[in-house]
Amino acid sequence: MTSRIPRDSRLRLVRPRPLAAAPQAMTQRRPRRAAPRPPEGTPARSELARMARSGLADAARVARWADTALGSGNATADGKATLSDATADRAARELGLTPAQVRADWDTARLAGLVEVHGDSARPGWRLRAWNRDDSAVLRGWVALFDAWSLAHPEPAGQEPAAVAEVISAMPQVLSFLQLSAGPVPVEQLLDLLEQRVTELRTERCEVPYGPRLEPGTPQPAEAAPVPDAAPGTPLAPLLDWALHALASVGALTCGDGHATLTPLGSWAVWVKLEQICVAAQSPAGNIEQPAEDMLRGCGRLRPNAARAEYRAWLAARPVGSAVAELIGAARGEDALLRGLAFDALRVVGAPAEPDVRAVVDEPTLRPYALLWLAEHDGADPEDAHHVLTRREATWLWVDTAAAVADHGEAPLLVRHLESAVQPTVPALLDEVRAVGHPRTVQVLVALAAAHPDPALAKAVRRAAFQVHTGGG
């Protein structure tokens, strides 16, 4: 028997940092280097966004239908993030689709962040709100779907789970080769590369036996022998075929005549990941004159001191009461980065904001931020303020902050965000993240799995994302 969840001893986290420090890390970045230019022939961002909108048009249509026909927060689901039969049938009638098409488009919309599921209800994601005006939001949504290709098109039944995980871990190298080739590549050549990479993964893997370590020279009992991950003879051709068609289903490549070719979107996304650059929008000019949401978005790339200066200038230009109300309104949106930045701006406001902050303590989305704000306002050290949160609230805030990093940060920052988790091991973290019910859980886990360099840890995180996506335990 094999397992896709590595043992606890394999996945110990480094010493946790206080969770309260995690949102601050979003703006504590290294000095920016000049952004490299994409390869020659890469379409302009506006054209890439047009391609992404076209590819996700059906998913956006179903998401807008749910928003309009069912009302925000009232979309009926079955508790597993899938549409109920009644809702799927109604959408099929009104949109002129089959129920199967509606379900497929709904799943795509969830993976792209166009809808967010909360228990038995759903609401539009912030990307859907910005769909027609923000090319970066559209491209981030498509990249989220690209990262989740193995969830968008699950593997065929009967495949060895460990072999599937190895192929998923090896595909970034295959995609990099496709990107560097800049043209059609024979599938047979990709199969050779995949087999080489999987062999390397099996060679590099160092399984740590569960239980007490034995002294050197002591015979190892049979029951302590490591469990093999996958049969060495597992054929990879069917799994490569699945991976290529799954990537084709999200618009990353095309397959035909025994060749595979990255689409312009796929080539750009692979290049972005290779360069580890951020796809967030640049700060707009004139932050002081902007509404709270745009001001906060403009401050998202500033260092803490510069951002606080912007907050002070913005607050000085308007009445305190209306400014606080506007900041809290921005915090209620779907963009987790803006939520954290809004409460940073409210810290600059200080005492005049206290009544409004106390008034939102019972709102689940804002409660962790409000409790931390109040604790600091009452004199708690910011490094210790996180003690006011329950374990569940701390986990929810960890996922929310990870969503902000996934949307606006760089891959290494998302990996370092693991240090802020209150759980001592990755398996414990994944169990509590699944239980907390954050609407961005799948996207966060998929992004973390794509970013983390440890194949064993990435495999565990992908498995957790798949369980959340399918409603499994």
C-alpha beads as a LAMMPS data file, in Angstrom:
LAMMPS data file: protein, C-alpha beads

473 atoms
472 bonds

1 atom types
1 bond types

-500.0 500.0 xlo xhi
-500.0 500.0 ylo yhi
-500.0 500.0 zlo zhi

Masses

1 110.0

Atoms # bond

1 1 1 0.000 0.000 0.000
2 1 1 1.256 3.487 -0.744
3 1 1 0.494 6.816 0.808
4 1 1 0.361 10.292 -0.684
5 1 1 0.707 11.854 2.769
6 1 1 4.312 11.777 4.023
7 1 1 4.988 10.895 7.618
8 1 1 5.067 13.603 10.311
9 1 1 8.805 13.201 10.844
10 1 1 9.372 14.202 7.228
11 1 1 7.468 17.477 7.470
12 1 1 8.506 19.291 10.628
13 1 1 8.165 23.032 10.370
14 1 1 10.753 25.523 11.466
15 1 1 10.147 27.498 14.633
16 1 1 6.815 29.322 14.221
17 1 1 6.733 33.087 14.179
18 1 1 3.815 34.994 15.735
19 1 1 0.907 35.003 13.317
20 1 1 0.416 38.728 13.852
21 1 1 3.681 39.298 12.015
22 1 1 2.527 37.548 8.857
23 1 1 0.496 40.418 7.291
24 1 1 3.450 42.764 7.846
25 1 1 5.640 40.474 5.748
26 1 1 3.586 41.350 2.687
27 1 1 5.234 44.785 2.462
28 1 1 8.668 43.848 3.802
29 1 1 10.151 42.802 0.499
30 1 1 13.615 43.048 -0.932
31 1 1 14.326 46.064 -3.146
32 1 1 12.781 45.484 -6.526
33 1 1 15.013 44.648 -9.444
34 1 1 14.150 45.803 -12.913
35 1 1 11.494 43.473 -14.258
36 1 1 12.929 41.324 -17.058
37 1 1 11.281 41.472 -20.427
38 1 1 9.319 38.407 -21.545
39 1 1 10.670 36.376 -24.467
40 1 1 10.402 37.911 -27.905
41 1 1 7.029 37.244 -29.441
42 1 1 5.137 37.190 -26.141
43 1 1 1.849 39.073 -26.605
44 1 1 1.215 42.258 -24.652
45 1 1 -0.455 41.887 -21.260
46 1 1 -3.693 43.300 -22.654
47 1 1 -3.706 40.611 -25.351
48 1 1 -2.855 37.890 -22.807
49 1 1 -5.741 39.117 -20.652
50 1 1 -8.048 38.998 -23.670
51 1 1 -7.026 35.375 -24.231
52 1 1 -7.628 34.571 -20.575
53 1 1 -11.062 36.225 -20.624
54 1 1 -11.927 34.229 -23.722
55 1 1 -10.804 30.954 -22.191
56 1 1 -12.672 31.614 -18.952
57 1 1 -15.753 33.170 -20.566
58 1 1 -18.004 30.173 -19.826
59 1 1 -16.838 30.020 -16.206
60 1 1 -17.402 33.757 -15.778
61 1 1 -20.875 33.410 -17.315
62 1 1 -21.897 30.757 -14.787
63 1 1 -20.385 32.801 -11.932
64 1 1 -22.337 35.893 -12.993
65 1 1 -25.499 33.827 -13.333
66 1 1 -25.096 32.592 -9.756
67 1 1 -24.556 36.158 -8.553
68 1 1 -27.585 37.518 -10.399
69 1 1 -30.052 34.644 -10.182
70 1 1 -29.306 33.363 -6.700
71 1 1 -27.932 36.437 -4.979
72 1 1 -24.559 36.889 -3.328
73 1 1 -24.153 34.446 -0.479
74 1 1 -27.264 32.452 -1.383
75 1 1 -26.071 30.056 -4.077
76 1 1 -27.260 26.613 -3.046
77 1 1 -24.521 23.992 -2.792
78 1 1 -24.249 20.602 -1.093
79 1 1 -21.646 21.452 1.518
80 1 1 -18.853 20.076 -0.701
81 1 1 -18.535 23.152 -2.940
82 1 1 -20.455 21.442 -5.758
83 1 1 -23.760 22.662 -7.121
84 1 1 -26.908 20.910 -6.011
85 1 1 -28.922 19.118 -8.688
86 1 1 -31.672 21.723 -8.490
87 1 1 -29.269 24.638 -8.954
88 1 1 -27.414 22.922 -11.805
89 1 1 -30.686 22.115 -13.592
90 1 1 -31.937 25.682 -13.192
91 1 1 -28.678 27.144 -14.496
92 1 1 -28.735 24.726 -17.451
93 1 1 -32.272 25.820 -18.400
94 1 1 -31.562 29.532 -18.113
95 1 1 -28.151 29.468 -19.801
96 1 1 -28.967 26.948 -22.525
97 1 1 -26.379 24.437 -21.301
98 1 1 -26.413 20.891 -20.029
99 1 1 -26.098 20.274 -16.272
100 1 1 -22.717 18.646 -16.915
101 1 1 -21.484 21.788 -18.675
102 1 1 -22.735 23.949 -15.820
103 1 1 -20.911 21.815 -13.254
104 1 1 -17.684 21.882 -15.279
105 1 1 -17.852 25.664 -15.677
106 1 1 -18.670 26.038 -11.975
107 1 1 -15.603 24.023 -10.998
108 1 1 -13.453 26.129 -13.322
109 1 1 -14.858 29.315 -11.814
110 1 1 -14.002 28.116 -8.308
111 1 1 -10.449 27.165 -9.225
112 1 1 -9.930 30.526 -10.933
113 1 1 -11.277 32.419 -7.923
114 1 1 -14.353 33.766 -9.739
115 1 1 -16.603 32.323 -7.042
116 1 1 -15.861 31.586 -3.399
117 1 1 -17.740 28.894 -1.508
118 1 1 -18.650 29.277 2.166
119 1 1 -20.206 26.068 3.452
120 1 1 -23.564 25.718 1.707
121 1 1 -23.452 29.122 0.036
122 1 1 -21.302 30.893 -2.532
123 1 1 -20.520 34.449 -3.514
124 1 1 -18.640 36.150 -6.366
125 1 1 -14.891 36.370 -5.941
126 1 1 -13.147 39.723 -6.140
127 1 1 -11.679 38.742 -9.500
128 1 1 -15.163 38.526 -10.998
129 1 1 -15.899 42.047 -9.727
130 1 1 -12.741 43.310 -11.429
131 1 1 -13.089 41.118 -14.526
132 1 1 -13.796 43.829 -17.098
133 1 1 -11.447 46.505 -15.784
134 1 1 -8.380 44.804 -14.308
135 1 1 -6.160 42.771 -16.640
136 1 1 -3.949 41.699 -13.727
137 1 1 -6.938 40.232 -11.866
138 1 1 -7.871 38.264 -14.986
139 1 1 -4.328 36.965 -15.468
140 1 1 -4.010 36.010 -11.793
141 1 1 -7.267 34.095 -12.115
142 1 1 -5.979 32.229 -15.133
143 1 1 -2.666 31.459 -13.419
144 1 1 -4.607 30.084 -10.428
145 1 1 -6.410 27.738 -12.816
146 1 1 -3.091 26.854 -14.494
147 1 1 -1.608 25.947 -11.101
148 1 1 -4.648 23.736 -10.413
149 1 1 -4.534 21.814 -13.692
150 1 1 -4.444 18.441 -11.889
151 1 1 -7.658 19.351 -10.032
152 1 1 -9.387 20.756 -13.094
153 1 1 -8.916 17.447 -14.909
154 1 1 -8.525 14.618 -12.331
155 1 1 -6.372 11.643 -13.212
156 1 1 -7.998 8.518 -14.727
157 1 1 -9.186 5.854 -12.321
158 1 1 -6.904 2.980 -11.459
159 1 1 -3.623 4.889 -11.512
160 1 1 -1.091 4.484 -8.730
161 1 1 -1.529 7.582 -6.478
162 1 1 2.197 7.908 -5.774
163 1 1 2.996 7.759 -9.502
164 1 1 0.411 10.476 -10.145
165 1 1 2.059 12.664 -7.487
166 1 1 5.480 12.076 -9.037
167 1 1 4.243 13.092 -12.475
168 1 1 2.692 16.256 -11.043
169 1 1 5.999 17.061 -9.330
170 1 1 7.910 16.451 -12.561
171 1 1 5.663 18.468 -14.891
172 1 1 7.238 21.893 -14.138
173 1 1 10.460 20.660 -15.771
174 1 1 8.484 19.355 -18.752
175 1 1 6.722 22.706 -19.071
176 1 1 10.031 24.558 -18.799
177 1 1 11.413 22.468 -21.656
178 1 1 8.326 23.248 -23.735
179 1 1 8.732 26.948 -22.989
180 1 1 12.409 26.983 -23.930
181 1 1 11.682 25.019 -27.110
182 1 1 9.262 27.751 -28.257
183 1 1 7.458 25.389 -30.610
184 1 1 5.995 21.910 -31.054
185 1 1 7.815 19.135 -29.186
186 1 1 7.261 15.417 -29.868
187 1 1 5.381 13.712 -27.072
188 1 1 7.933 10.881 -27.158
189 1 1 10.653 13.386 -26.295
190 1 1 8.544 14.726 -23.432
191 1 1 8.022 11.166 -22.198
192 1 1 11.773 10.607 -22.102
193 1 1 12.207 13.818 -20.120
194 1 1 9.387 12.882 -17.751
195 1 1 10.869 9.436 -17.115
196 1 1 14.276 10.979 -16.399
197 1 1 12.780 13.489 -13.979
198 1 1 10.703 10.880 -12.157
199 1 1 13.792 8.703 -11.826
200 1 1 15.633 11.684 -10.334
201 1 1 12.798 12.296 -7.872
202 1 1 12.864 8.677 -6.755
203 1 1 16.648 8.793 -6.378
204 1 1 16.655 12.096 -4.491
205 1 1 13.813 11.128 -2.164
206 1 1 14.976 10.307 1.336
207 1 1 12.213 8.581 3.275
208 1 1 12.548 8.977 7.042
209 1 1 11.143 5.932 8.897
210 1 1 8.410 6.761 11.382
211 1 1 9.284 6.033 15.012
212 1 1 12.481 6.059 17.108
213 1 1 15.805 6.019 15.330
214 1 1 18.007 2.944 15.709
215 1 1 21.657 3.018 16.638
216 1 1 24.104 2.439 13.761
217 1 1 24.581 -1.259 13.115
218 1 1 21.297 -2.244 14.750
219 1 1 19.185 -4.455 12.451
220 1 1 16.057 -2.679 11.330
221 1 1 12.852 -4.592 12.066
222 1 1 10.728 -5.471 9.069
223 1 1 7.791 -3.395 10.225
224 1 1 9.940 -0.226 10.241
225 1 1 10.962 -0.536 6.607
226 1 1 10.000 2.476 4.478
227 1 1 6.902 2.071 2.383
228 1 1 7.746 2.378 -1.312
229 1 1 6.185 5.350 -3.038
230 1 1 5.462 3.803 -6.401
231 1 1 6.252 0.682 -8.330
232 1 1 9.350 1.376 -10.468
233 1 1 7.624 -0.275 -13.414
234 1 1 4.575 2.004 -13.395
235 1 1 4.097 3.115 -17.033
236 1 1 4.242 6.893 -17.330
237 1 1 2.889 7.279 -20.876
238 1 1 -0.789 7.215 -19.779
239 1 1 -0.038 9.718 -17.031
240 1 1 1.814 12.030 -19.412
241 1 1 -1.173 11.823 -21.762
242 1 1 -3.442 12.756 -18.852
243 1 1 -1.184 15.656 -17.800
244 1 1 -0.965 17.078 -21.320
245 1 1 -4.717 16.883 -21.848
246 1 1 -5.334 18.383 -18.401
247 1 1 -3.058 21.307 -19.242
248 1 1 -4.786 21.611 -22.606
249 1 1 -8.159 21.750 -20.832
250 1 1 -7.091 24.891 -18.951
251 1 1 -5.657 26.485 -22.089
252 1 1 -1.948 26.096 -21.309
253 1 1 -1.005 23.996 -24.335
254 1 1 -2.301 22.227 -27.421
255 1 1 -1.827 18.571 -28.397
256 1 1 -2.023 17.038 -31.846
257 1 1 -0.150 14.864 -34.346
258 1 1 2.039 13.480 -31.574
259 1 1 3.298 16.930 -30.557
260 1 1 2.607 19.379 -27.724
261 1 1 2.911 23.158 -27.946
262 1 1 2.479 25.789 -25.266
263 1 1 -0.133 28.419 -25.987
264 1 1 0.929 32.072 -25.637
265 1 1 -0.757 32.117 -22.228
266 1 1 0.946 28.903 -21.169
267 1 1 4.353 30.099 -22.356
268 1 1 3.930 33.412 -20.539
269 1 1 2.814 31.709 -17.314
270 1 1 5.792 29.340 -17.322
271 1 1 8.141 32.249 -17.987
272 1 1 6.579 34.227 -15.135
273 1 1 7.117 31.330 -12.753
274 1 1 10.666 30.802 -13.926
275 1 1 11.429 34.468 -13.363
276 1 1 9.496 34.541 -10.051
277 1 1 8.016 37.928 -10.744
278 1 1 4.828 39.374 -9.331
279 1 1 1.831 39.889 -11.635
280 1 1 0.158 42.391 -9.317
281 1 1 -0.775 45.773 -10.761
282 1 1 1.579 48.703 -10.290
283 1 1 0.699 51.328 -7.703
284 1 1 -1.509 53.988 -9.227
285 1 1 -0.505 57.645 -9.067
286 1 1 -2.378 60.097 -6.861
287 1 1 -3.246 57.777 -3.974
288 1 1 -4.484 60.636 -1.822
289 1 1 -7.313 61.347 -4.257
290 1 1 -8.331 57.710 -4.668
291 1 1 -11.117 55.841 -2.851
292 1 1 -9.949 53.555 -0.057
293 1 1 -9.770 50.389 -2.155
294 1 1 -7.628 51.977 -4.872
295 1 1 -5.468 53.770 -2.311
296 1 1 -4.775 50.517 -0.471
297 1 1 -4.046 48.703 -3.706
298 1 1 -1.613 51.450 -4.619
299 1 1 0.136 51.103 -1.258
300 1 1 0.426 47.343 -1.562
301 1 1 3.933 47.517 -3.074
302 1 1 5.266 50.201 -0.725
303 1 1 7.492 49.519 2.258
304 1 1 5.814 49.909 5.691
305 1 1 7.039 53.432 6.430
306 1 1 6.128 54.724 2.967
307 1 1 2.695 53.075 3.206
308 1 1 2.031 54.688 6.589
309 1 1 2.926 58.069 5.134
310 1 1 0.403 57.482 2.366
311 1 1 -2.237 56.488 4.909
312 1 1 -1.640 59.659 6.941
313 1 1 -1.889 61.856 3.851
314 1 1 -5.038 60.077 2.681
315 1 1 -6.661 60.355 6.124
316 1 1 -5.774 64.060 6.420
317 1 1 -7.690 64.782 3.233
318 1 1 -11.104 63.569 4.518
319 1 1 -13.246 63.425 7.679
320 1 1 -12.185 60.673 10.100
321 1 1 -15.637 59.080 10.325
322 1 1 -16.108 58.657 6.598
323 1 1 -12.485 57.558 6.156
324 1 1 -12.850 54.797 8.755
325 1 1 -16.126 53.620 7.219
326 1 1 -14.493 53.531 3.790
327 1 1 -11.529 51.518 5.074
328 1 1 -13.783 48.971 6.762
329 1 1 -15.819 48.725 3.587
330 1 1 -12.644 47.925 1.663
331 1 1 -11.735 45.300 4.285
332 1 1 -15.053 43.544 3.655
333 1 1 -14.104 42.875 0.036
334 1 1 -12.750 39.619 -1.350
335 1 1 -9.125 40.757 -1.731
336 1 1 -7.304 39.508 1.381
337 1 1 -4.363 41.872 0.826
338 1 1 -6.663 44.885 1.017
339 1 1 -8.145 43.482 4.230
340 1 1 -4.766 43.433 5.947
341 1 1 -3.763 46.823 4.567
342 1 1 -7.077 48.374 5.645
343 1 1 -6.443 47.417 9.255
344 1 1 -2.883 48.731 8.972
345 1 1 -4.397 52.055 7.903
346 1 1 -6.851 51.865 10.821
347 1 1 -3.841 51.518 13.147
348 1 1 -2.709 54.894 11.848
349 1 1 -6.173 56.301 12.684
350 1 1 -5.873 55.056 16.273
351 1 1 -8.478 55.727 18.946
352 1 1 -11.120 57.383 16.705
353 1 1 -11.483 54.053 14.855
354 1 1 -12.125 51.963 17.993
355 1 1 -15.972 52.056 17.975
356 1 1 -16.124 51.029 14.326
357 1 1 -13.582 48.249 14.810
358 1 1 -15.459 46.888 17.839
359 1 1 -18.634 46.916 15.764
360 1 1 -17.204 44.400 13.280
361 1 1 -15.813 41.906 15.804
362 1 1 -18.714 39.533 15.150
363 1 1 -18.193 39.510 11.372
364 1 1 -16.314 36.229 10.668
365 1 1 -14.213 37.659 7.849
366 1 1 -13.047 40.663 9.875
367 1 1 -13.003 39.170 13.386
368 1 1 -9.318 38.061 13.522
369 1 1 -8.131 41.415 12.177
370 1 1 -10.398 43.340 14.536
371 1 1 -9.298 41.334 17.597
372 1 1 -5.633 41.926 16.781
373 1 1 -6.289 45.638 16.242
374 1 1 -8.118 45.955 19.553
375 1 1 -5.444 44.012 21.436
376 1 1 -2.744 46.323 20.119
377 1 1 -4.904 49.369 20.789
378 1 1 -5.314 48.195 24.398
379 1 1 -1.543 48.073 24.827
380 1 1 -0.568 44.518 23.852
381 1 1 2.800 44.048 22.189
382 1 1 2.192 43.439 18.446
383 1 1 4.378 40.312 18.715
384 1 1 2.073 38.918 21.420
385 1 1 -1.302 40.182 20.184
386 1 1 -1.979 36.917 18.340
387 1 1 -2.647 35.226 21.708
388 1 1 -6.122 36.804 21.704
389 1 1 -7.116 34.567 18.786
390 1 1 -8.510 31.078 19.142
391 1 1 -6.733 28.302 17.255
392 1 1 -9.483 28.346 14.605
393 1 1 -9.305 32.136 14.201
394 1 1 -5.518 31.960 13.901
395 1 1 -5.779 29.275 11.221
396 1 1 -8.394 31.260 9.314
397 1 1 -6.114 34.302 9.396
398 1 1 -3.180 32.183 8.220
399 1 1 -5.177 31.071 5.161
400 1 1 -6.415 34.620 4.506
401 1 1 -2.870 35.976 4.639
402 1 1 -1.674 33.132 2.409
403 1 1 -4.391 34.109 -0.094
404 1 1 -2.992 37.641 -0.137
405 1 1 0.507 36.304 -0.717
406 1 1 -0.681 33.951 -3.460
407 1 1 -2.488 36.787 -5.244
408 1 1 0.075 39.545 -4.866
409 1 1 3.368 38.092 -3.619
410 1 1 6.213 35.952 -4.871
411 1 1 6.531 32.185 -4.539
412 1 1 9.373 32.277 -1.954
413 1 1 7.274 34.552 0.255
414 1 1 4.441 32.021 0.190
415 1 1 6.859 29.259 1.186
416 1 1 8.202 31.383 4.065
417 1 1 4.627 32.010 5.187
418 1 1 4.637 28.423 6.503
419 1 1 6.774 29.720 9.381
420 1 1 3.856 31.758 10.734
421 1 1 1.556 28.744 11.186
422 1 1 0.710 27.913 14.788
423 1 1 0.627 24.183 14.053
424 1 1 3.888 22.301 14.754
425 1 1 3.721 20.025 11.680
426 1 1 2.457 20.302 8.130
427 1 1 -0.046 17.409 8.534
428 1 1 -1.562 19.181 11.568
429 1 1 -1.701 22.443 9.625
430 1 1 -3.408 20.799 6.654
431 1 1 -5.993 19.105 8.891
432 1 1 -6.943 22.404 10.517
433 1 1 -6.856 24.360 7.273
434 1 1 -9.330 21.881 5.758
435 1 1 -11.591 22.186 8.807
436 1 1 -11.600 25.980 9.025
437 1 1 -13.614 26.407 5.800
438 1 1 -11.888 29.449 4.312
439 1 1 -13.269 30.088 0.785
440 1 1 -9.792 30.386 -0.706
441 1 1 -8.446 27.145 0.788
442 1 1 -8.099 25.271 -2.517
443 1 1 -6.333 28.135 -4.289
444 1 1 -3.966 28.666 -1.338
445 1 1 -3.004 25.003 -1.122
446 1 1 -2.520 24.681 -4.870
447 1 1 -0.315 27.789 -4.932
448 1 1 1.720 26.536 -1.967
449 1 1 2.202 23.124 -3.580
450 1 1 3.327 24.755 -6.821
451 1 1 5.790 27.002 -4.976
452 1 1 7.373 24.649 -2.460
453 1 1 10.664 23.007 -3.492
454 1 1 10.209 19.909 -1.269
455 1 1 8.470 17.223 -3.409
456 1 1 7.210 15.332 -0.339
457 1 1 5.663 18.407 1.242
458 1 1 4.220 19.582 -2.083
459 1 1 2.627 16.163 -2.559
460 1 1 0.927 16.367 0.848
461 1 1 -0.373 19.861 0.137
462 1 1 -1.711 18.853 -3.297
463 1 1 -3.503 15.925 -1.704
464 1 1 -5.133 18.255 0.828
465 1 1 -6.182 20.629 -1.968
466 1 1 -7.764 17.736 -3.865
467 1 1 -9.653 16.615 -0.731
468 1 1 -11.023 20.120 -0.184
469 1 1 -11.899 20.436 -3.881
470 1 1 -13.836 17.144 -3.926
471 1 1 -15.230 17.384 -0.397
472 1 1 -13.292 14.316 0.731
473 1 1 -11.857 13.745 4.180

Bonds

1 1 1 2
2 1 2 3
3 1 3 4
4 1 4 5
5 1 5 6
6 1 6 7
7 1 7 8
8 1 8 9
9 1 9 10
10 1 10 11
11 1 11 12
12 1 12 13
13 1 13 14
14 1 14 15
15 1 15 16
16 1 16 17
17 1 17 18
18 1 18 19
19 1 19 20
20 1 20 21
21 1 21 22
22 1 22 23
23 1 23 24
24 1 24 25
25 1 25 26
26 1 26 27
27 1 27 28
28 1 28 29
29 1 29 30
30 1 30 31
31 1 31 32
32 1 32 33
33 1 33 34
34 1 34 35
35 1 35 36
36 1 36 37
37 1 37 38
38 1 38 39
39 1 39 40
40 1 40 41
41 1 41 42
42 1 42 43
43 1 43 44
44 1 44 45
45 1 45 46
46 1 46 47
47 1 47 48
48 1 48 49
49 1 49 50
50 1 50 51
51 1 51 52
52 1 52 53
53 1 53 54
54 1 54 55
55 1 55 56
56 1 56 57
57 1 57 58
58 1 58 59
59 1 59 60
60 1 60 61
61 1 61 62
62 1 62 63
63 1 63 64
64 1 64 65
65 1 65 66
66 1 66 67
67 1 67 68
68 1 68 69
69 1 69 70
70 1 70 71
71 1 71 72
72 1 72 73
73 1 73 74
74 1 74 75
75 1 75 76
76 1 76 77
77 1 77 78
78 1 78 79
79 1 79 80
80 1 80 81
81 1 81 82
82 1 82 83
83 1 83 84
84 1 84 85
85 1 85 86
86 1 86 87
87 1 87 88
88 1 88 89
89 1 89 90
90 1 90 91
91 1 91 92
92 1 92 93
93 1 93 94
94 1 94 95
95 1 95 96
96 1 96 97
97 1 97 98
98 1 98 99
99 1 99 100
100 1 100 101
101 1 101 102
102 1 102 103
103 1 103 104
104 1 104 105
105 1 105 106
106 1 106 107
107 1 107 108
108 1 108 109
109 1 109 110
110 1 110 111
111 1 111 112
112 1 112 113
113 1 113 114
114 1 114 115
115 1 115 116
116 1 116 117
117 1 117 118
118 1 118 119
119 1 119 120
120 1 120 121
121 1 121 122
122 1 122 123
123 1 123 124
124 1 124 125
125 1 125 126
126 1 126 127
127 1 127 128
128 1 128 129
129 1 129 130
130 1 130 131
131 1 131 132
132 1 132 133
133 1 133 134
134 1 134 135
135 1 135 136
136 1 136 137
137 1 137 138
138 1 138 139
139 1 139 140
140 1 140 141
141 1 141 142
142 1 142 143
143 1 143 144
144 1 144 145
145 1 145 146
146 1 146 147
147 1 147 148
148 1 148 149
149 1 149 150
150 1 150 151
151 1 151 152
152 1 152 153
153 1 153 154
154 1 154 155
155 1 155 156
156 1 156 157
157 1 157 158
158 1 158 159
159 1 159 160
160 1 160 161
161 1 161 162
162 1 162 163
163 1 163 164
164 1 164 165
165 1 165 166
166 1 166 167
167 1 167 168
168 1 168 169
169 1 169 170
170 1 170 171
171 1 171 172
172 1 172 173
173 1 173 174
174 1 174 175
175 1 175 176
176 1 176 177
177 1 177 178
178 1 178 179
179 1 179 180
180 1 180 181
181 1 181 182
182 1 182 183
183 1 183 184
184 1 184 185
185 1 185 186
186 1 186 187
187 1 187 188
188 1 188 189
189 1 189 190
190 1 190 191
191 1 191 192
192 1 192 193
193 1 193 194
194 1 194 195
195 1 195 196
196 1 196 197
197 1 197 198
198 1 198 199
199 1 199 200
200 1 200 201
201 1 201 202
202 1 202 203
203 1 203 204
204 1 204 205
205 1 205 206
206 1 206 207
207 1 207 208
208 1 208 209
209 1 209 210
210 1 210 211
211 1 211 212
212 1 212 213
213 1 213 214
214 1 214 215
215 1 215 216
216 1 216 217
217 1 217 218
218 1 218 219
219 1 219 220
220 1 220 221
221 1 221 222
222 1 222 223
223 1 223 224
224 1 224 225
225 1 225 226
226 1 226 227
227 1 227 228
228 1 228 229
229 1 229 230
230 1 230 231
231 1 231 232
232 1 232 233
233 1 233 234
234 1 234 235
235 1 235 236
236 1 236 237
237 1 237 238
238 1 238 239
239 1 239 240
240 1 240 241
241 1 241 242
242 1 242 243
243 1 243 244
244 1 244 245
245 1 245 246
246 1 246 247
247 1 247 248
248 1 248 249
249 1 249 250
250 1 250 251
251 1 251 252
252 1 252 253
253 1 253 254
254 1 254 255
255 1 255 256
256 1 256 257
257 1 257 258
258 1 258 259
259 1 259 260
260 1 260 261
261 1 261 262
262 1 262 263
263 1 263 264
264 1 264 265
265 1 265 266
266 1 266 267
267 1 267 268
268 1 268 269
269 1 269 270
270 1 270 271
271 1 271 272
272 1 272 273
273 1 273 274
274 1 274 275
275 1 275 276
276 1 276 277
277 1 277 278
278 1 278 279
279 1 279 280
280 1 280 281
281 1 281 282
282 1 282 283
283 1 283 284
284 1 284 285
285 1 285 286
286 1 286 287
287 1 287 288
288 1 288 289
289 1 289 290
290 1 290 291
291 1 291 292
292 1 292 293
293 1 293 294
294 1 294 295
295 1 295 296
296 1 296 297
297 1 297 298
298 1 298 299
299 1 299 300
300 1 300 301
301 1 301 302
302 1 302 303
303 1 303 304
304 1 304 305
305 1 305 306
306 1 306 307
307 1 307 308
308 1 308 309
309 1 309 310
310 1 310 311
311 1 311 312
312 1 312 313
313 1 313 314
314 1 314 315
315 1 315 316
316 1 316 317
317 1 317 318
318 1 318 319
319 1 319 320
320 1 320 321
321 1 321 322
322 1 322 323
323 1 323 324
324 1 324 325
325 1 325 326
326 1 326 327
327 1 327 328
328 1 328 329
329 1 329 330
330 1 330 331
331 1 331 332
332 1 332 333
333 1 333 334
334 1 334 335
335 1 335 336
336 1 336 337
337 1 337 338
338 1 338 339
339 1 339 340
340 1 340 341
341 1 341 342
342 1 342 343
343 1 343 344
344 1 344 345
345 1 345 346
346 1 346 347
347 1 347 348
348 1 348 349
349 1 349 350
350 1 350 351
351 1 351 352
352 1 352 353
353 1 353 354
354 1 354 355
355 1 355 356
356 1 356 357
357 1 357 358
358 1 358 359
359 1 359 360
360 1 360 361
361 1 361 362
362 1 362 363
363 1 363 364
364 1 364 365
365 1 365 366
366 1 366 367
367 1 367 368
368 1 368 369
369 1 369 370
370 1 370 371
371 1 371 372
372 1 372 373
373 1 373 374
374 1 374 375
375 1 375 376
376 1 376 377
377 1 377 378
378 1 378 379
379 1 379 380
380 1 380 381
381 1 381 382
382 1 382 383
383 1 383 384
384 1 384 385
385 1 385 386
386 1 386 387
387 1 387 388
388 1 388 389
389 1 389 390
390 1 390 391
391 1 391 392
392 1 392 393
393 1 393 394
394 1 394 395
395 1 395 396
396 1 396 397
397 1 397 398
398 1 398 399
399 1 399 400
400 1 400 401
401 1 401 402
402 1 402 403
403 1 403 404
404 1 404 405
405 1 405 406
406 1 406 407
407 1 407 408
408 1 408 409
409 1 409 410
410 1 410 411
411 1 411 412
412 1 412 413
413 1 413 414
414 1 414 415
415 1 415 416
416 1 416 417
417 1 417 418
418 1 418 419
419 1 419 420
420 1 420 421
421 1 421 422
422 1 422 423
423 1 423 424
424 1 424 425
425 1 425 426
426 1 426 427
427 1 427 428
428 1 428 429
429 1 429 430
430 1 430 431
431 1 431 432
432 1 432 433
433 1 433 434
434 1 434 435
435 1 435 436
436 1 436 437
437 1 437 438
438 1 438 439
439 1 439 440
440 1 440 441
441 1 441 442
442 1 442 443
443 1 443 444
444 1 444 445
445 1 445 446
446 1 446 447
447 1 447 448
448 1 448 449
449 1 449 450
450 1 450 451
451 1 451 452
452 1 452 453
453 1 453 454
454 1 454 455
455 1 455 456
456 1 456 457
457 1 457 458
458 1 458 459
459 1 459 460
460 1 460 461
461 1 461 462
462 1 462 463
463 1 463 464
464 1 464 465
465 1 465 466
466 1 466 467
467 1 467 468
468 1 468 469
469 1 469 470
470 1 470 471
471 1 471 472
472 1 472 473
